[in-house]
Amino acid sequence: MTLTSLKQIFAWSALVVVMSAFAGCSTIDGSGQFPPPISPATTGGTNGVSADVDQFSRLRVGDLIMISFSDIEKPPQKQEVNIPDSGVITLPFNVHVKADGKTTTELEKDIRDAYVPSLFVNLTVSVRADQRFYYVDGEVRTPRAWLYTGETTVLRAVANAGGFTDFANRSKIELRRQNGQRFFVNYKKALKDPKLDLPVYPNDHIIVGKSRF
């Protein structure tokens, strides 16, 4: 094998290593740091979090969804539906589709399949969920409901609420899930280890207690 061939092999190997490294990186946020991963992690004083990120971003009973139809001459009227306790929504032409537990994309497909080809030759379905919120209470400067706009974490939610007051207990920030689970985040430890900065989902409740000192 010639020296030129060895150089070419080495160059290609180096390129593969570099590309693999970049593929495993997260997007850098505005602070210049890699944002904390949103996969659940174990925190001090808890047995860990087993919840799936996708589980909490799916549609639930009580959610308000807007459904529109297009790409046919006389489409059904736009529907605004609260998902009932059964999880099944009723649409024009007495069509019933399960909505609870699905993403908007999955629901769009299921609704289209319910209409095409049994009722229409072609149909485009668009599903949009109404605004959802999480809540930050206690010793933060702006305690209130905050619009859930996508992936976030406990520390980011506290920062969004104006940060801690002078009396905040930063070592035990409580996170209450909608399903009743409770977890605790230590501010200093989570700053050092982003895996301890737990993800926040719609309808979560973050409570910053008052320090004893």
N, C-alpha and C positions, 0 to 999 in steps of 0.2 A: 504494500500500500504506500502510495507516495505521500510526501509531506503535505502537499496541497489537499489531498483527500482527508488526511487527519485533521487539518485545520477546518475544513468544511463540516466534518462530523462534530467537532467540538463546538463550532458556532451554532449549529442547529440544536445541539443538546442544551446549550446555554439559553437559547431563545425559548425552548419548551419549558425550562425551569422558571424563567421570568414570567411567561404567560400563565403558568399554573399558579404562581404566587399572586398575580393580580386577580385571577378568577376567584380566589378565596377571600378577597378583601371586601369590606363593606364600603358603602358610600360615605365620604367624609362630610360632616355637617358644617354649618356656618362657623362653628367655633374652632374649626381646624382639627377636631378630634373625631375619632371613629365613634359613632353613636352606640350606646349600649345595645347588645343583642336583645331582641324581644322574646327569645325563647325563655320559658320559665326557668327559674333557678332556685336553689335552696337558700334560705335566709336564716340568720341566727335566731334561735328560739322557735323555729317551726320545723315541721317534718318535710318541707319542700312543697313545690307546686307541681301538680300533675296535669294541670289544665292545658289544653291545646289552644294556641293562638286562634286558629281558625274557628274553634268552637264558640268563642265569644264574639266573633265578628259576623256570625250567621244571623239570619232573621229569626225573631222570636215572637211568641204569642204576645199580642198587644201592640206590636210595631205597626206603624202606619206606612203603607206602601202605595205608590202611584204607578199605575199600569196603563200604558198607551199602546195602540195598535196602528200599524201603517202598512203601506205597500199593497193595499187592495182598494177597490173603487169605493166601497162603503164600509169602512172599518167600524167596529164597535166603539162606543163612546169611551173616553178615558175614565178609568176607574180609580177611586181612592178607597182603599180597603184597610181596616184594622184586622190583623190576623186574629181570628177567634180562638177560644180555648181549645177547640178541636184541632187547630193548626191548618185546617183546610179552608181555602177561600172559594167563594162562589162568584163566577164570572158570567157575562152575557151568554145566552143560549143554554143556560143551566149547566155550565161547565164547572166542574169541581177539581181543584188542584191543591195538593198539599204544599204549603209555603213554609211552615215552621221548620227550622233546622237547615234551610237551604241558603246559598248565596243568591244574590240578585241574578247573577249569570245563569245559575242552575235553574232558577225559577223561570227565567225568560224561556229557556229551552223547553221546560216541562209544559208551560202554557202553550207555546207554539205547537208542540206535539199533540196537545189535547184538541187543537183546532185543525191542524193540517195532517192528513188530507181529508179528514172526515167531514169538515164543514167548509174549509177554504182550500183553494189550490196553493195559495202562497200567503204568507203573513209574517210581518216582522213585529216582534214584541219587545217593549222596553219597560224595565222595572226599575224604579228608583225608591230607595228607602228614605223616609222622613229623617230630619235631623235627630241625632242621638247625643246624649250628654253623659259626662262623668261629674262627680261632685268632690269639692275640696272644702273641708271644714276645719274649725279649730284655730290654732295659733298660726295662721297665715294672714298676709296683709289684705287679701281680697278673697274671702271665703264665699263661694257661690257655685252654681252649676256652670260647667264649661263645655263648649261644643266639642264633641269628639270628631276630629277631622282626619284621623288616621293613627298609625302606630305612635304610642307615646309611653312614658314610664313614670314611676312615682316621683322621682326627683324633677323631671321635666314638668310634671303637673304642678308640683309645689312652686317651682320657679315661675310658671305661667300665672299662678295665683299671687304673684308679688313677692314670694319668698317668705321666710319665717319671720315671726315677730320676735321681740327680745325675750319673750317668755316661753318660747317653743321648746319642747322636748324632742331634740333631733335624733336621739338614739333609738326611738321606738315609734316610727310613723306607721299608723295602722292602715291596712288596705283591706276593705271589705268587698268581697265579690257579690254579685247579684244572687248567686246560688247559696250564699250563706258562709262561704269560706272566709277565713280571716288570716292575714299574714302581717308580718312586721318588717320594716326596713330601717336599718341603721344608716343614717345619712353619711357619716364619715367612712364607714366600711364600704358603702355603695359607691362613694366617690373613688375609692381606691380600686374597687373591683366591680366593674359595670354589670357583671352577671348577677349581682345582688340587688340591682335596681330593677324591681319587678315591673312587668308590663301592665298597662292600664287599659281596660276594655270599657265599652259603653255600659253605663249604669253602675260602674264601680264607685265606691265611696272612700275617699282618702281623709283620714282624721289625724291631725297633728295635735297631740295633747300638750298640756302645760307642764313645764319643768317644775320639779319640787324645790329647786334651788333658785 
